[in-house]
Amino acid sequence: MAFWNKPQEDEPKSTSPTAPSGDSAQTLQKRFQHLIANLGKTPAINMAIQISDLILEQAALERTSDIHMEYQGKNLRIRYRIDGSLQDVLKIERDKNIPITQRLRVLAGFDPEPPKSYRTEEGRFQKNLAGRTIQFRVSSFPTINGEKLVLRVFDRTQIGLDIDHLGLSKEILEKVKKLIVNPYGIFVVTGATGSGKTTSLYAMTKEVNKPAVNVSTLEDPVEYRLEGINQAQINPKTGFGWSDGLRTILRQDPDVILIGEIRDSETADIALRTALTGHMIFTTLHTISAPGVIERLFEMGVQPYLMTSSLIASMAQRLIRKLCPNCAQKTPPFSEKQISEFVKNLNPIEADMVKKILLKPDAKFMIQKGCASCGNTGYVGRTAIFELMVMNEDLRKKILAKSTTDEIKRTAIENGMSTMLVDGMKKAAQGITTVSEVISVTATMV
C-alpha cells in the first residue's frame, strides 16, 4: 500500500449511488416528508413554493456550491455538490400538479414552461435564506428525459473575499500583496473550473480598491457586487464583448482593470498591451499550472516580447478538502523508502522540498476517519493550494527562446517557486488536510 493511502479499515462506509446518504440527505428527507404530510391541505402552487424553498434553504445550510435537479424516469432527482463531491439528497416523484422546477424557472427570469425547441437558458436570482442573502445562478439544459437545472450557489458568508483569508501561505501572501500594487503589469490567476479563481481575483481587487484608485471590471457573469468598483457585465448578444468592453474601459481613465477571463487572441493582445501603457490588469486563464500560462498565451498568438514586458506573475490554484476536526486521526511517520519512491519522478529541487516536509519531526500528518459531523467523509469545508511564478530575467530569457512548459517550470522552481504539491504538503503537515487529498488533487502534476 502506498504511503499516502488511507488504511482500508478507516474507509468511510459505502453508500448506494441511488440512495441519498449523509446527514444532509436525512435532514432534507425529514423536512420534505413533513411538507408532504400536508399535501392535501395545501394548494399545489404553494406546495411547489415550499418544496423549492426547502431545497434552496437546506443547500445554503449545507455549504452547497451547486444544486442539480434532473428528471430520471418518474422521479425528480436532487443532488448537492458539497466540498467538491456530488451527493444524492432527495428523490421526488414527478407530479405535474406540483410545479417545482417551473417555480425556479420563474425566479430565474425564464418562462414557466421550458422551451419546446432544444436550447439552453441562463438566469439568476437571490433570496433571503437561513438569515442571509444567497445568490443563485441558474442554467437550464435540455435532455431526452426533460429539462435539467443546475443552480450555482453564491453565499458571501462562505466565501472569504479578503486576501488574508484565501489560504495563501505567509510567504506567497507577502509576494502577492507587493505585486498587485504595481502601477502597471498583468497578473494572471489560473486553475480549473471551480478552483476559486474568481474569489482570488475579487480579493485582490478589493485589496487595491482605494478612493484614489479607479477600478473597473469586465465579467461574465458578475458574480458578486463589490462596493466602490465599476463592474460591467459582458453581453455578446448586444455586441458588448470582451475586446469591445476593454477598449471602452480604456477611455474611462482606469488604474486597475479586472478581466474575468481571457478567452481569445484579440482580448489577450489588447490586455497585454494595456498593461504596458500604465494599467494594472487582473485576469484568469484556464491552465493546470502557473508556468502553463506562458504556453497558453503562445497558443493565442501573443508575441514573446509582449509577455516579457507586461506579465509580472501567474498564480495557479486548486481546492482541497479540509479534515473534519472531530474525527481526524494521527498517522504514523513515513519511512525514507516510501518517500523516496514517491518523489523519484519530481524535479530534484521540488523533490527535496517535499522530502523535507514529510520528514519534519514536528509535522502533524493526519488521516480521515469519518463521523456523523462530516457525513462519514472525514472532511468538512475546503481551502486552496497555490503556486506563484514571479517573472524575472531567467524566465524572460526562457520565454524569448519559446521554451517548453517543463523548462519554464524548472526555471521557476530554481528561482524559488513553491509548487502546488509543495504547498499542499505543507498544509498536510499542519493537519489541515491529508496527504492522500493533496496527491489526489495534484495527481496530473506529479
Buried (B, 14 or more C-beta within 10 A) or exposed (E): EEBBEBEEEBEBEEBEEEEBBBEBBEBBBEBBEEBBEEEEEBEEEEBBBBBBBBBBBBBBEBBBBBBBBBBBEEBBBBBBBBBBEEBBBBBBEBBEEBBBBBBBBBBBEBEEEBEEEEEEBEBBBEBEBBEEEBBBBBBBEBEEEEBBBBBBBBBEEBBBBEBEEBBBBEEBBEBBBEBBEBEBBBBBBBBBEBBBBBBBBBBBBBBBBEEEBBBBBBBBEBBBEBEEBBBBEBEEEEEBBBBBBBEEBBEEEBBBBBBBBBBEBBBBBBBBBBBEEEBBBBBBBBBBBBBBBBBBBBEBEBEBEBBBBBBBBBBBBBBBBBBBEEBBEEBEEBEEEBBEEBBEEBBEBBBEBBBEBBBEEEBEBBBBBBBEEBBBBBBBBBBBBBBBBBBEEEBBEBBEEEBEBEBBBBBBBEBEBBBBBBBBBBBBBEBBBBBBBBBEBBEEBB
